[in-house]
Amino acid sequence: MDKLLQALNFRHACKKFDGTKKISNTDIESILEAGRLSPSTFGLEPWHFVVVDNDKIKSELRAVCYNQEQVTSCSHFVIVLYRKANNFTSQSEYLRRTVARNLPNPEDQTAIDIGCQSIINFYEHGLASGLTINHSSEMQSYLACANMLTAAAYYGIDSCAIGGFQHDGIIKILEKYILAFSGESFGVGLCLAFGYRLNEPRAKTRWSLDEVTTYLSD
Ligand SMILES: Cc1cc2nc3c(=O)[nH]c(=O)nc-3n(C[C@H](O)[C@H](O)[C@H](O)COP(=O)(O)O)c2cc1C
């Protein structure tokens, strides 16, 4: 089996991590790098990763994650935030910097205005029916999550996606510990616990490829 398929089979939703084993800084940075390099609409990278390896903060987070033990037994708990709509207005510093970095002259304010406006137009008229900017960002944050989960498995590191959390509870904790953080600009997409397994997983349950695939061929 090739290395990628091996990693995809190795990954499972780890329920118990070995609390004594720590992931190295190099490995955690490689996992985050897989998130950073993920694709996004117009290259807007509408995410931010908060990495928690502090036991006290992990305990507080566990309380707002329905007391799931992976939150405290994991080595690193990553909160994957998505950028809310106020990051994507014509005056938003984030949008302006994002547009500017792809311009021949990043100081050209008129070109920045035009670039921002075309993105805003897309968000006003081009999103699938019923989809909000917030939801679009949140969906994209999941792409970063998927890449991080796969990257971890590639490095032999276990993980668990944690969608069972109280959104506003996590936001409150972040507002307490990160001075510049505001829940007005960010929402929580998904949390990812990383560490090393204590037990071997059950065999995977999946539909066959035939059942989840339809080809439209000549
Ligand atoms: C969006 C999302 C949220 C999840 N939330 C949780 C969670 O809160 N707790 C948990 O133990 N597993 C969680 N999982 C893991 C799934 O239960 C697991 O991926 C699924 O049962 C398939 O098992 P496998 O990943 O071991 O192959 C979540 C997975 C996803 C994609």
PDBQT file of the ligand as one rigid body, heavy atoms in Angstrom, charges set to zero:
ROOT
HETATM    1  C1  LIG A 301     -17.081  17.283  11.906  1.00  0.00    +0.000 C 
HETATM    2  C2  LIG A 301     -16.722  16.140  12.785  1.00  0.00    +0.000 A 
HETATM    3  C3  LIG A 301     -16.997  16.194  14.132  1.00  0.00    +0.000 A 
HETATM    4  C4  LIG A 301     -16.621  15.152  14.987  1.00  0.00    +0.000 A 
HETATM    5  N1  LIG A 301     -16.826  15.269  16.323  1.00  0.00    +0.000 NA
HETATM    6  C5  LIG A 301     -16.378  14.298  17.147  1.00  0.00    +0.000 A 
HETATM    7  C6  LIG A 301     -16.433  14.476  18.556  1.00  0.00    +0.000 A 
HETATM    8  O1  LIG A 301     -16.886  15.492  19.072  1.00  0.00    +0.000 OA
HETATM    9  N2  LIG A 301     -15.961  13.474  19.333  1.00  0.00    +0.000 N 
HETATM   10  C7  LIG A 301     -15.423  12.321  18.828  1.00  0.00    +0.000 A 
HETATM   11  O2  LIG A 301     -15.010  11.460  19.589  1.00  0.00    +0.000 OA
HETATM   12  N3  LIG A 301     -15.352  12.137  17.479  1.00  0.00    +0.000 NA
HETATM   13  C8  LIG A 301     -15.791  13.099  16.635  1.00  0.00    +0.000 A 
HETATM   14  N4  LIG A 301     -15.683  12.945  15.294  1.00  0.00    +0.000 N 
HETATM   15  C9  LIG A 301     -15.076  11.713  14.753  1.00  0.00    +0.000 C 
HETATM   16  C10 LIG A 301     -16.102  10.814  14.058  1.00  0.00    +0.000 C 
HETATM   17  O3  LIG A 301     -16.985  10.270  15.007  1.00  0.00    +0.000 OA
HETATM   18  C11 LIG A 301     -15.355   9.733  13.272  1.00  0.00    +0.000 C 
HETATM   19  O4  LIG A 301     -14.511  10.354  12.334  1.00  0.00    +0.000 OA
HETATM   20  C12 LIG A 301     -16.297   8.783  12.544  1.00  0.00    +0.000 C 
HETATM   21  O5  LIG A 301     -17.072   8.044  13.452  1.00  0.00    +0.000 OA
HETATM   22  C13 LIG A 301     -15.549   7.795  11.629  1.00  0.00    +0.000 C 
HETATM   23  O6  LIG A 301     -14.589   7.063  12.363  1.00  0.00    +0.000 OA
HETATM   24  P1  LIG A 301     -13.028   7.122  12.021  1.00  0.00    +0.000 P 
HETATM   25  O7  LIG A 301     -12.648   8.567  11.917  1.00  0.00    +0.000 OA
HETATM   26  O8  LIG A 301     -12.387   6.446  13.202  1.00  0.00    +0.000 OA
HETATM   27  O9  LIG A 301     -12.786   6.396  10.746  1.00  0.00    +0.000 OA
HETATM   28  C14 LIG A 301     -16.028  13.981  14.428  1.00  0.00    +0.000 A 
HETATM   29  C15 LIG A 301     -15.754  13.931  13.063  1.00  0.00    +0.000 A 
HETATM   30  C16 LIG A 301     -16.078  14.992  12.253  1.00  0.00    +0.000 A 
HETATM   31  C17 LIG A 301     -15.722  14.924  10.787  1.00  0.00    +0.000 C 
ENDROOT
TORSDOF 0
